[in-house]
Amino acid sequence: MSTGVWQEKREIESFDADAKGRLRPSVLFSFMLNSAWKHASSLGFGYQDFATRKIMWVLSEFQLRIWRIPCWTDAVTIETWGKKITRFYALRDFAVCRQSGEKLASATGAWIVLDRESYRPQRLEQLMADFPWQIDKSELETGLKRIPESTGAQERKHYAVQYSDLDANDHVNAARYLQWIMDSYPRDVQEQRQLSAVEMSFLAEATVDDEIAVLFKEEDGRDVAAVRRLKDNKDVCRAVVRWQG
């Protein structure tokens, strides 16, 4: 079995960056998710390993803290490791640094394993008994609290889910939700400010042809966003967004 800490290097390409040359937050999120899948696969707990057992990984909660956003042509190192099991959740942390060692971003996520047919959560203690958990290595702490529904939020954007939005589980990719949320801000906000933190709760799935609305409400100096499936008026994702300055 390979190491308990996965490390890989990425160079920020032109198509990863925004109009100001900065790495888009949704792409940073995708980098982290991809590292997580690679690490899990290297240990025998990846998508294909679980698909043969008719179970799947599902992201439930994610918290991202950005200290300094990297830019086009920058080279970064991404580290990720499984931290521990808490109830039905597998906790995984991330650290993104420059080659100089400067910390750029930190994150933590909580995944559950579901039966593909019944969607019943699987107990992880036996399923992942051989996983090399890094119990004493913590990047960010999470309380595993779901973001509550916010009343009185106003719609900013409307989307129809396309095939290109889907992941291997036939649901909207987690990073796409963050992209939709960021795209709901005016251009001047995105150009003049830097995202400092985002917390996300993934509550249900969306798939092709679902109509989606992105709603916002400002609460206590932060933005609370909801990505809502309109056919049943259900929030499939909620987020708390904070900006620097």
ChimeraX commands (.cxc) that place a marker at each C-alpha (Angstrom):
marker #1 position 0.00,0.00,0.00 radius 0.5
marker #1 position 1.31,3.44,-0.92 radius 0.5
marker #1 position 1.94,6.40,1.33 radius 0.5
marker #1 position -0.74,8.02,3.45 radius 0.5
marker #1 position 0.02,11.49,2.04 radius 0.5
marker #1 position -0.46,12.06,-1.69 radius 0.5
marker #1 position 1.57,14.79,-3.36 radius 0.5
marker #1 position 1.48,16.08,-6.91 radius 0.5
marker #1 position 2.62,19.15,-8.81 radius 0.5
marker #1 position 0.44,21.24,-11.10 radius 0.5
marker #1 position 1.24,24.15,-13.38 radius 0.5
marker #1 position -1.48,26.76,-13.83 radius 0.5
marker #1 position -2.37,26.77,-17.51 radius 0.5
marker #1 position -3.99,29.62,-19.44 radius 0.5
marker #1 position -7.35,27.82,-19.51 radius 0.5
marker #1 position -7.28,27.46,-15.70 radius 0.5
marker #1 position -7.10,31.22,-15.15 radius 0.5
marker #1 position -9.61,34.06,-15.23 radius 0.5
marker #1 position -9.38,37.32,-17.21 radius 0.5
marker #1 position -6.92,38.69,-14.62 radius 0.5
marker #1 position -4.66,35.64,-14.91 radius 0.5
marker #1 position -5.65,34.23,-11.53 radius 0.5
marker #1 position -6.53,30.59,-10.95 radius 0.5
marker #1 position -10.32,30.26,-10.86 radius 0.5
marker #1 position -11.55,28.97,-7.46 radius 0.5
marker #1 position -13.63,26.27,-9.13 radius 0.5
marker #1 position -10.51,24.98,-10.90 radius 0.5
marker #1 position -8.58,24.98,-7.62 radius 0.5
marker #1 position -11.45,22.93,-6.17 radius 0.5
marker #1 position -11.22,20.55,-9.15 radius 0.5
marker #1 position -7.47,20.15,-8.61 radius 0.5
marker #1 position -8.12,19.11,-5.03 radius 0.5
marker #1 position -10.89,16.68,-5.94 radius 0.5
marker #1 position -8.73,15.11,-8.62 radius 0.5
marker #1 position -5.88,14.63,-6.15 radius 0.5
marker #1 position -8.30,12.99,-3.73 radius 0.5
marker #1 position -9.51,10.53,-6.39 radius 0.5
marker #1 position -5.94,9.69,-7.42 radius 0.5
marker #1 position -4.90,9.07,-3.83 radius 0.5
marker #1 position -7.93,6.89,-3.10 radius 0.5
marker #1 position -7.33,4.88,-6.29 radius 0.5
marker #1 position -3.68,4.34,-5.45 radius 0.5
marker #1 position -4.78,2.73,-2.19 radius 0.5
marker #1 position -7.52,0.51,-3.66 radius 0.5
marker #1 position -10.42,2.74,-2.60 radius 0.5
marker #1 position -11.06,4.60,-5.86 radius 0.5
marker #1 position -14.04,4.99,-8.16 radius 0.5
marker #1 position -13.47,1.76,-10.09 radius 0.5
marker #1 position -12.70,-0.23,-6.93 radius 0.5
marker #1 position -15.99,0.84,-5.38 radius 0.5
marker #1 position -18.02,0.58,-8.61 radius 0.5
marker #1 position -17.37,-3.17,-8.73 radius 0.5
marker #1 position -18.89,-3.36,-5.23 radius 0.5
marker #1 position -21.86,-1.18,-6.23 radius 0.5
marker #1 position -20.93,1.60,-3.84 radius 0.5
marker #1 position -19.70,5.13,-4.48 radius 0.5
marker #1 position -18.03,8.12,-2.87 radius 0.5
marker #1 position -20.21,11.21,-2.38 radius 0.5
marker #1 position -18.93,14.56,-1.15 radius 0.5
marker #1 position -21.04,15.95,1.70 radius 0.5
marker #1 position -19.21,18.98,3.11 radius 0.5
marker #1 position -16.24,21.02,1.94 radius 0.5
marker #1 position -14.40,24.00,3.39 radius 0.5
marker #1 position -11.78,25.95,1.43 radius 0.5
marker #1 position -9.54,28.73,2.76 radius 0.5
marker #1 position -7.48,30.72,0.23 radius 0.5
marker #1 position -4.48,32.62,1.55 radius 0.5
marker #1 position -3.12,33.72,-1.83 radius 0.5
marker #1 position -4.46,32.71,-5.21 radius 0.5
marker #1 position -1.87,31.37,-7.70 radius 0.5
marker #1 position -1.68,32.76,-11.22 radius 0.5
marker #1 position -1.07,31.61,-14.78 radius 0.5
marker #1 position 2.35,29.86,-15.17 radius 0.5
marker #1 position 2.72,29.36,-11.40 radius 0.5
marker #1 position 3.72,25.87,-10.28 radius 0.5
marker #1 position 2.02,24.53,-7.17 radius 0.5
marker #1 position 2.22,21.42,-5.03 radius 0.5
marker #1 position -1.00,19.78,-3.83 radius 0.5
marker #1 position -0.94,17.48,-0.82 radius 0.5
marker #1 position -3.91,15.47,0.43 radius 0.5
marker #1 position -4.44,12.80,3.06 radius 0.5
marker #1 position -7.24,10.95,4.79 radius 0.5
marker #1 position -7.52,12.30,8.31 radius 0.5
marker #1 position -10.00,10.11,10.17 radius 0.5
marker #1 position -13.45,8.54,10.25 radius 0.5
marker #1 position -16.21,10.39,12.07 radius 0.5
marker #1 position -19.49,8.47,12.16 radius 0.5
marker #1 position -20.34,7.79,8.48 radius 0.5
marker #1 position -17.87,10.38,7.21 radius 0.5
marker #1 position -14.33,10.04,5.91 radius 0.5
marker #1 position -12.48,13.31,6.49 radius 0.5
marker #1 position -9.77,14.40,4.07 radius 0.5
marker #1 position -7.52,17.47,4.21 radius 0.5
marker #1 position -5.62,19.40,1.55 radius 0.5
marker #1 position -2.73,21.84,1.41 radius 0.5
marker #1 position -1.62,23.82,-1.66 radius 0.5
marker #1 position 1.80,25.50,-1.66 radius 0.5
marker #1 position 4.23,27.23,-3.98 radius 0.5
marker #1 position 7.52,25.48,-4.65 radius 0.5
marker #1 position 9.05,27.98,-2.19 radius 0.5
marker #1 position 6.86,26.49,0.53 radius 0.5
marker #1 position 4.46,29.45,0.78 radius 0.5
marker #1 position 0.99,28.23,1.77 radius 0.5
marker #1 position -1.63,29.21,-0.82 radius 0.5
marker #1 position -4.75,27.32,0.23 radius 0.5
marker #1 position -6.04,24.87,2.81 radius 0.5
marker #1 position -9.13,22.70,2.70 radius 0.5
marker #1 position -11.01,19.91,4.38 radius 0.5
marker #1 position -13.82,17.72,3.11 radius 0.5
marker #1 position -16.19,15.08,4.38 radius 0.5
marker #1 position -17.17,12.16,2.15 radius 0.5
marker #1 position -19.67,9.37,2.66 radius 0.5
marker #1 position -19.90,6.03,0.85 radius 0.5
marker #1 position -23.36,5.19,-0.48 radius 0.5
marker #1 position -24.91,2.07,-1.93 radius 0.5
marker #1 position -25.50,2.86,-5.61 radius 0.5
marker #1 position -29.04,1.47,-5.60 radius 0.5
marker #1 position -30.45,2.21,-2.14 radius 0.5
marker #1 position -28.30,5.31,-1.41 radius 0.5
marker #1 position -27.84,3.87,2.07 radius 0.5
marker #1 position -24.66,5.08,3.85 radius 0.5
marker #1 position -22.00,2.42,4.41 radius 0.5
marker #1 position -20.09,1.99,7.65 radius 0.5
marker #1 position -16.44,2.81,7.05 radius 0.5
marker #1 position -14.64,1.17,9.98 radius 0.5
marker #1 position -14.47,-2.24,8.30 radius 0.5
marker #1 position -14.70,-1.03,4.70 radius 0.5
marker #1 position -11.58,1.12,5.15 radius 0.5
marker #1 position -9.81,-0.71,7.94 radius 0.5
marker #1 position -6.54,-0.78,5.96 radius 0.5
marker #1 position -6.57,2.90,4.96 radius 0.5
marker #1 position -3.52,4.82,6.24 radius 0.5
marker #1 position -5.34,7.52,8.22 radius 0.5
marker #1 position -3.18,10.47,9.29 radius 0.5
marker #1 position -4.93,11.13,12.59 radius 0.5
marker #1 position -2.37,13.63,13.89 radius 0.5
marker #1 position -2.12,15.65,10.64 radius 0.5
marker #1 position -4.84,18.30,10.43 radius 0.5
marker #1 position -5.00,21.24,8.00 radius 0.5
marker #1 position -8.46,22.60,8.87 radius 0.5
marker #1 position -11.06,21.51,11.39 radius 0.5
marker #1 position -14.67,20.97,10.40 radius 0.5
marker #1 position -17.71,20.71,12.63 radius 0.5
marker #1 position -19.57,18.76,9.91 radius 0.5
marker #1 position -22.50,21.15,10.27 radius 0.5
marker #1 position -24.71,21.55,7.25 radius 0.5
marker #1 position -25.34,25.09,6.15 radius 0.5
marker #1 position -28.95,25.91,7.14 radius 0.5
marker #1 position -31.55,27.17,4.69 radius 0.5
marker #1 position -31.66,30.94,4.35 radius 0.5
marker #1 position -35.04,32.59,3.93 radius 0.5
marker #1 position -35.52,35.66,1.78 radius 0.5
marker #1 position -32.68,34.94,-0.66 radius 0.5
marker #1 position -32.88,36.57,-4.07 radius 0.5
marker #1 position -32.27,34.81,-7.38 radius 0.5
marker #1 position -29.24,35.98,-9.38 radius 0.5
marker #1 position -28.72,33.30,-12.03 radius 0.5
marker #1 position -30.67,30.58,-13.77 radius 0.5
marker #1 position -29.17,27.48,-15.41 radius 0.5
marker #1 position -30.26,24.35,-17.23 radius 0.5
marker #1 position -28.00,21.41,-16.40 radius 0.5
marker #1 position -26.06,20.21,-19.45 radius 0.5
marker #1 position -24.37,16.88,-20.12 radius 0.5
marker #1 position -20.98,18.59,-19.73 radius 0.5
marker #1 position -21.88,19.46,-16.12 radius 0.5
marker #1 position -22.01,15.79,-15.07 radius 0.5
marker #1 position -19.44,13.60,-13.35 radius 0.5
marker #1 position -18.93,9.83,-13.43 radius 0.5
marker #1 position -21.85,9.34,-11.03 radius 0.5
marker #1 position -24.18,11.05,-13.55 radius 0.5
marker #1 position -24.71,14.02,-11.22 radius 0.5
marker #1 position -23.52,17.62,-11.46 radius 0.5
marker #1 position -19.84,17.80,-10.57 radius 0.5
marker #1 position -19.18,19.40,-7.17 radius 0.5
marker #1 position -16.83,22.00,-8.63 radius 0.5
marker #1 position -19.51,23.10,-11.10 radius 0.5
marker #1 position -21.65,24.34,-8.20 radius 0.5
marker #1 position -18.82,26.59,-7.08 radius 0.5
marker #1 position -18.39,27.86,-10.63 radius 0.5
marker #1 position -22.10,28.71,-10.83 radius 0.5
marker #1 position -21.91,30.52,-7.51 radius 0.5
marker #1 position -18.86,32.54,-8.53 radius 0.5
marker #1 position -20.39,33.38,-11.91 radius 0.5
marker #1 position -23.36,34.87,-10.07 radius 0.5
marker #1 position -21.21,37.77,-8.86 radius 0.5
marker #1 position -20.80,40.93,-10.97 radius 0.5
marker #1 position -17.58,41.23,-12.93 radius 0.5
marker #1 position -16.26,44.10,-10.81 radius 0.5
marker #1 position -16.52,42.01,-7.64 radius 0.5
marker #1 position -14.63,39.11,-9.21 radius 0.5
marker #1 position -11.94,41.36,-10.70 radius 0.5
marker #1 position -11.34,43.65,-7.72 radius 0.5
marker #1 position -11.65,41.22,-4.81 radius 0.5
marker #1 position -10.24,37.81,-3.93 radius 0.5
marker #1 position -12.22,34.94,-2.52 radius 0.5
marker #1 position -10.92,34.18,0.96 radius 0.5
marker #1 position -13.11,31.28,2.08 radius 0.5
marker #1 position -16.04,29.15,1.02 radius 0.5
marker #1 position -17.97,26.50,2.90 radius 0.5
marker #1 position -20.21,24.15,0.92 radius 0.5
marker #1 position -22.88,21.61,1.83 radius 0.5
marker #1 position -23.96,19.14,-0.84 radius 0.5
marker #1 position -27.53,18.10,-0.13 radius 0.5
marker #1 position -28.96,16.34,-3.20 radius 0.5
marker #1 position -28.14,15.60,-6.81 radius 0.5
marker #1 position -28.94,17.47,-10.00 radius 0.5
marker #1 position -28.75,15.96,-13.45 radius 0.5
marker #1 position -29.35,16.73,-17.13 radius 0.5
marker #1 position -32.22,19.11,-17.94 radius 0.5
marker #1 position -32.80,20.08,-14.31 radius 0.5
marker #1 position -33.54,23.79,-14.05 radius 0.5
marker #1 position -31.34,25.44,-11.45 radius 0.5
marker #1 position -31.48,28.83,-9.73 radius 0.5
marker #1 position -28.65,30.40,-7.74 radius 0.5
marker #1 position -29.90,32.58,-4.89 radius 0.5
marker #1 position -28.04,34.86,-2.46 radius 0.5
marker #1 position -28.60,36.60,0.83 radius 0.5
marker #1 position -26.12,38.67,2.83 radius 0.5
marker #1 position -25.95,37.69,6.51 radius 0.5
marker #1 position -23.49,39.01,9.09 radius 0.5
marker #1 position -20.98,40.24,6.50 radius 0.5
marker #1 position -20.97,37.04,4.50 radius 0.5
marker #1 position -22.88,35.80,1.47 radius 0.5
marker #1 position -25.11,32.76,1.86 radius 0.5
marker #1 position -25.84,31.08,-1.46 radius 0.5
marker #1 position -28.28,28.37,-2.43 radius 0.5
marker #1 position -28.25,26.31,-5.61 radius 0.5
marker #1 position -31.89,25.28,-5.95 radius 0.5
marker #1 position -33.50,22.61,-8.15 radius 0.5
marker #1 position -36.65,24.27,-9.40 radius 0.5
marker #1 position -38.79,21.22,-10.18 radius 0.5
marker #1 position -39.21,20.55,-6.46 radius 0.5
marker #1 position -37.79,23.79,-5.00 radius 0.5
marker #1 position -35.08,21.82,-3.20 radius 0.5
marker #1 position -31.61,23.12,-2.39 radius 0.5
marker #1 position -29.05,20.74,-3.86 radius 0.5
marker #1 position -26.11,22.81,-2.58 radius 0.5
marker #1 position -25.61,25.65,-0.12 radius 0.5
marker #1 position -22.53,27.77,0.41 radius 0.5
marker #1 position -21.16,30.49,2.62 radius 0.5
marker #1 position -18.83,32.84,0.71 radius 0.5
marker #1 position -16.34,35.29,2.17 radius 0.5
marker #1 position -14.14,37.79,0.34 radius 0.5
marker #1 position -10.92,39.48,1.38 radius 0.5
marker #1 position -11.30,43.12,2.32 radius 0.5
marker link #1:1,2 radius 0.2
marker link #1:2,3 radius 0.2
marker link #1:3,4 radius 0.2
marker link #1:4,5 radius 0.2
marker link #1:5,6 radius 0.2
marker link #1:6,7 radius 0.2
marker link #1:7,8 radius 0.2
marker link #1:8,9 radius 0.2
marker link #1:9,10 radius 0.2
marker link #1:10,11 radius 0.2
marker link #1:11,12 radius 0.2
marker link #1:12,13 radius 0.2
marker link #1:13,14 radius 0.2
marker link #1:14,15 radius 0.2
marker link #1:15,16 radius 0.2
marker link #1:16,17 radius 0.2
marker link #1:17,18 radius 0.2
marker link #1:18,19 radius 0.2
marker link #1:19,20 radius 0.2
marker link #1:20,21 radius 0.2
marker link #1:21,22 radius 0.2
marker link #1:22,23 radius 0.2
marker link #1:23,24 radius 0.2
marker link #1:24,25 radius 0.2
marker link #1:25,26 radius 0.2
marker link #1:26,27 radius 0.2
marker link #1:27,28 radius 0.2
marker link #1:28,29 radius 0.2
marker link #1:29,30 radius 0.2
marker link #1:30,31 radius 0.2
marker link #1:31,32 radius 0.2
marker link #1:32,33 radius 0.2
marker link #1:33,34 radius 0.2
marker link #1:34,35 radius 0.2
marker link #1:35,36 radius 0.2
marker link #1:36,37 radius 0.2
marker link #1:37,38 radius 0.2
marker link #1:38,39 radius 0.2
marker link #1:39,40 radius 0.2
marker link #1:40,41 radius 0.2
marker link #1:41,42 radius 0.2
marker link #1:42,43 radius 0.2
marker link #1:43,44 radius 0.2
marker link #1:44,45 radius 0.2
marker link #1:45,46 radius 0.2
marker link #1:46,47 radius 0.2
marker link #1:47,48 radius 0.2
marker link #1:48,49 radius 0.2
marker link #1:49,50 radius 0.2
marker link #1:50,51 radius 0.2
marker link #1:51,52 radius 0.2
marker link #1:52,53 radius 0.2
marker link #1:53,54 radius 0.2
marker link #1:54,55 radius 0.2
marker link #1:55,56 radius 0.2
marker link #1:56,57 radius 0.2
marker link #1:57,58 radius 0.2
marker link #1:58,59 radius 0.2
marker link #1:59,60 radius 0.2
marker link #1:60,61 radius 0.2
marker link #1:61,62 radius 0.2
marker link #1:62,63 radius 0.2
marker link #1:63,64 radius 0.2
marker link #1:64,65 radius 0.2
marker link #1:65,66 radius 0.2
marker link #1:66,67 radius 0.2
marker link #1:67,68 radius 0.2
marker link #1:68,69 radius 0.2
marker link #1:69,70 radius 0.2
marker link #1:70,71 radius 0.2
marker link #1:71,72 radius 0.2
marker link #1:72,73 radius 0.2
marker link #1:73,74 radius 0.2
marker link #1:74,75 radius 0.2
marker link #1:75,76 radius 0.2
marker link #1:76,77 radius 0.2
marker link #1:77,78 radius 0.2
marker link #1:78,79 radius 0.2
marker link #1:79,80 radius 0.2
marker link #1:80,81 radius 0.2
marker link #1:81,82 radius 0.2
marker link #1:82,83 radius 0.2
marker link #1:83,84 radius 0.2
marker link #1:84,85 radius 0.2
marker link #1:85,86 radius 0.2
marker link #1:86,87 radius 0.2
marker link #1:87,88 radius 0.2
marker link #1:88,89 radius 0.2
marker link #1:89,90 radius 0.2
marker link #1:90,91 radius 0.2
marker link #1:91,92 radius 0.2
marker link #1:92,93 radius 0.2
marker link #1:93,94 radius 0.2
marker link #1:94,95 radius 0.2
marker link #1:95,96 radius 0.2
marker link #1:96,97 radius 0.2
marker link #1:97,98 radius 0.2
marker link #1:98,99 radius 0.2
marker link #1:99,100 radius 0.2
marker link #1:100,101 radius 0.2
marker link #1:101,102 radius 0.2
marker link #1:102,103 radius 0.2
marker link #1:103,104 radius 0.2
marker link #1:104,105 radius 0.2
marker link #1:105,106 radius 0.2
marker link #1:106,107 radius 0.2
marker link #1:107,108 radius 0.2
marker link #1:108,109 radius 0.2
marker link #1:109,110 radius 0.2
marker link #1:110,111 radius 0.2
marker link #1:111,112 radius 0.2
marker link #1:112,113 radius 0.2
marker link #1:113,114 radius 0.2
marker link #1:114,115 radius 0.2
marker link #1:115,116 radius 0.2
marker link #1:116,117 radius 0.2
marker link #1:117,118 radius 0.2
marker link #1:118,119 radius 0.2
marker link #1:119,120 radius 0.2
marker link #1:120,121 radius 0.2
marker link #1:121,122 radius 0.2
marker link #1:122,123 radius 0.2
marker link #1:123,124 radius 0.2
marker link #1:124,125 radius 0.2
marker link #1:125,126 radius 0.2
marker link #1:126,127 radius 0.2
marker link #1:127,128 radius 0.2
marker link #1:128,129 radius 0.2
marker link #1:129,130 radius 0.2
marker link #1:130,131 radius 0.2
marker link #1:131,132 radius 0.2
marker link #1:132,133 radius 0.2
marker link #1:133,134 radius 0.2
marker link #1:134,135 radius 0.2
marker link #1:135,136 radius 0.2
marker link #1:136,137 radius 0.2
marker link #1:137,138 radius 0.2
marker link #1:138,139 radius 0.2
marker link #1:139,140 radius 0.2
marker link #1:140,141 radius 0.2
marker link #1:141,142 radius 0.2
marker link #1:142,143 radius 0.2
marker link #1:143,144 radius 0.2
marker link #1:144,145 radius 0.2
marker link #1:145,146 radius 0.2
marker link #1:146,147 radius 0.2
marker link #1:147,148 radius 0.2
marker link #1:148,149 radius 0.2
marker link #1:149,150 radius 0.2
marker link #1:150,151 radius 0.2
marker link #1:151,152 radius 0.2
marker link #1:152,153 radius 0.2
marker link #1:153,154 radius 0.2
marker link #1:154,155 radius 0.2
marker link #1:155,156 radius 0.2
marker link #1:156,157 radius 0.2
marker link #1:157,158 radius 0.2
marker link #1:158,159 radius 0.2
marker link #1:159,160 radius 0.2
marker link #1:160,161 radius 0.2
marker link #1:161,162 radius 0.2
marker link #1:162,163 radius 0.2
marker link #1:163,164 radius 0.2
marker link #1:164,165 radius 0.2
marker link #1:165,166 radius 0.2
marker link #1:166,167 radius 0.2
marker link #1:167,168 radius 0.2
marker link #1:168,169 radius 0.2
marker link #1:169,170 radius 0.2
marker link #1:170,171 radius 0.2
marker link #1:171,172 radius 0.2
marker link #1:172,173 radius 0.2
marker link #1:173,174 radius 0.2
marker link #1:174,175 radius 0.2
marker link #1:175,176 radius 0.2
marker link #1:176,177 radius 0.2
marker link #1:177,178 radius 0.2
marker link #1:178,179 radius 0.2
marker link #1:179,180 radius 0.2
marker link #1:180,181 radius 0.2
marker link #1:181,182 radius 0.2
marker link #1:182,183 radius 0.2
marker link #1:183,184 radius 0.2
marker link #1:184,185 radius 0.2
marker link #1:185,186 radius 0.2
marker link #1:186,187 radius 0.2
marker link #1:187,188 radius 0.2
marker link #1:188,189 radius 0.2
marker link #1:189,190 radius 0.2
marker link #1:190,191 radius 0.2
marker link #1:191,192 radius 0.2
marker link #1:192,193 radius 0.2
marker link #1:193,194 radius 0.2
marker link #1:194,195 radius 0.2
marker link #1:195,196 radius 0.2
marker link #1:196,197 radius 0.2
marker link #1:197,198 radius 0.2
marker link #1:198,199 radius 0.2
marker link #1:199,200 radius 0.2
marker link #1:200,201 radius 0.2
marker link #1:201,202 radius 0.2
marker link #1:202,203 radius 0.2
marker link #1:203,204 radius 0.2
marker link #1:204,205 radius 0.2
marker link #1:205,206 radius 0.2
marker link #1:206,207 radius 0.2
marker link #1:207,208 radius 0.2
marker link #1:208,209 radius 0.2
marker link #1:209,210 radius 0.2
marker link #1:210,211 radius 0.2
marker link #1:211,212 radius 0.2
marker link #1:212,213 radius 0.2
marker link #1:213,214 radius 0.2
marker link #1:214,215 radius 0.2
marker link #1:215,216 radius 0.2
marker link #1:216,217 radius 0.2
marker link #1:217,218 radius 0.2
marker link #1:218,219 radius 0.2
marker link #1:219,220 radius 0.2
marker link #1:220,221 radius 0.2
marker link #1:221,222 radius 0.2
marker link #1:222,223 radius 0.2
marker link #1:223,224 radius 0.2
marker link #1:224,225 radius 0.2
marker link #1:225,226 radius 0.2
marker link #1:226,227 radius 0.2
marker link #1:227,228 radius 0.2
marker link #1:228,229 radius 0.2
marker link #1:229,230 radius 0.2
marker link #1:230,231 radius 0.2
marker link #1:231,232 radius 0.2
marker link #1:232,233 radius 0.2
marker link #1:233,234 radius 0.2
marker link #1:234,235 radius 0.2
marker link #1:235,236 radius 0.2
marker link #1:236,237 radius 0.2
marker link #1:237,238 radius 0.2
marker link #1:238,239 radius 0.2
marker link #1:239,240 radius 0.2
marker link #1:240,241 radius 0.2
marker link #1:241,242 radius 0.2
marker link #1:242,243 radius 0.2
marker link #1:243,244 radius 0.2
marker link #1:244,245 radius 0.2
view
